[in-house]
Amino acid sequence: MEFFCYHRDRPGSGALRDKLIEEHWSYMDHFDAQLIARGPTLDGDDRDIATGSVHIVDLPDSAAARAFAFDEPNYQAGVYRDVLLRRWRNVLGRTMWDFAGGREGSDRYLVLGLGAGQPADLVPPQDRQDDVVAYGPLLSDDGDTWLGTAVLVRAPDPGTARTVLTPDLYASVEVHAWEFGGRR
């Protein structure tokens, strides 16, 4: 089962996050084979302030996903203020490491569309195929109900990134600067 996990940082927790970076990476090393995508969301003019962490991971069940999200060292230490954990379906059938655009560049975004009714944007737009790193619906715990869509996309700016989803079909659409994660 695939899961989308977005840990949102607590304001002012940057120093603690920096202190725990090796513990975080060591924890994630245990999940290398299961990770579909990962990386921090960023803020600031230079994208130098972490605002959260995205992990898309393939795990046996919901209990394993909850353990993954809540046993994470940054969560345990109080770096994160909240966690969005949802079943997810890997529409592209690949990992971020298979993305033809590579890991370099600061023009990547997480786009989260939180559902408002009927399922929408179940497949990536045809004209954006080369820019999509990861794409899939956010689902209920049983996998039957569409709750939104999560996309990692390359785009020149946040406004262009947002157009990967049809905005009027969602209660809200969030756009966060994002970069490929993992050890450097």
Secondary structure as UniProt FT lines:
FT   STRAND          2..9
FT   TURN            11..12
FT   HELIX           14..19
FT   HELIX           21..29
FT   TURN            30..31
FT   HELIX           32..34
FT   STRAND          35..43
FT   TURN            44..47
FT   STRAND          49..58
FT   HELIX           62..70
FT   HELIX           73..77
FT   STRAND          80..88
FT   TURN            91..92
FT   HELIX           96..98
FT   TURN            100..101
FT   STRAND          108..115
FT   HELIX           126..131
FT   STRAND          132..139
FT   TURN            141..142
FT   STRAND          146..154
FT   HELIX           158..162
FT   TURN            163..164
FT   HELIX           167..169
FT   STRAND          170..178
//
